[in-house]
C-alpha cells in the first residue's frame, strides 16, 4: 500500500521530503496519468505521496514593488482569471489552452514546471518572463532562474529536500506578451512546437527588450539569445521580418509520432515570426 502524507506546514513537508523519496502531489494532473500508465505496462511500483495541498501560504498571486509572486499551488484557472498587465498575456493564453477546464482548475503553475516536459506550456512562458523559481529546503530558501531549473528531459535542479514554493516574475515597463503553439488540434493536445514572446518598447515603438523562448523543439525549452539581441533597437513593426533560421540554430528537435525534426524546426520559425507580428498588431498595442 502506498504511504500518503498530508502535512499542514511547510517545515513538516520539507522534513518528509528530506527523509524519503516521495512524489509531491499538488494538482495531480500529471501524477495520476503517469501512475496509471505505469500500471498499464505492468509496473505497479510507485513512491509514497506527499500531498502539499494543506500547506498554508502556497496559493495566490501577490504584487510587490518590482515583481509578482505566484504561489506554487496557484492554478491555471487562477492565472487565467487574474487581472494582470499585458506582460502576462502569453502565460494567460497558455492557461486557457492547457487541457480542459478540469485540468485548468486543478493543475498548478509550479507543477507544470517541475514535471519538466519539453512540451510543458508554462515553461517557455516563464523563460520569456525571466521568471525565477523559489525553492525551500531544510537549511534555507533559494531562487533559481527558470532556465537553470530545467536541467534536461524531465529533470530539474531540485535538491532532495527542496519543494518549489513560488514563481517570481519581475515587472517590465512597456511590455506585452503572446504565446502560440502548434498541435494536431486546438485543445487537449501535446504541442509539436510552441513559442512564448515578450517585448518591451518605448513610446516610438522601438524595442527596448525582447525575450523569445521555444518549447517542444529540444529536451528543454530554449531562449533565442541571438534573436533577442538583434531585436533591441529595432521597430516592433519590422521585427517579424528580421527572424531567420540562423536564430533557431541551437534548437535540437526530434522525430516522433507527432512530427519530424525538420517540420518542427520550420514550424518554430513560422511561430516566432507570427508571435512578433502578433505583438506588433494594433490590438496588441492597444492592450499594452
Protein Blocks (a to p, Z undefined) as FASTA:
>chain_A
ZZddddfbfklmmmmmmmpccdddfklpmmmmmmmmmmmnopabdcddddfklpghiacc
dddfkbccddfklcfklmmmpccdfklmmmmmmmmmgccfklmmmocfklmmmnopaklm
klmmmmmnopacddddfkbccdddfklmpnbghiafbdfkbccfbdcddddehiacdddd
ddfbfbhpacfbdcdddddddfkopafbdcdddehiafbdcddfklmmmmgopafklmmm
mpcfklmmmpccdddfkbcfklmmmmmmmmmmmmmmmmmpmklmmmZZ
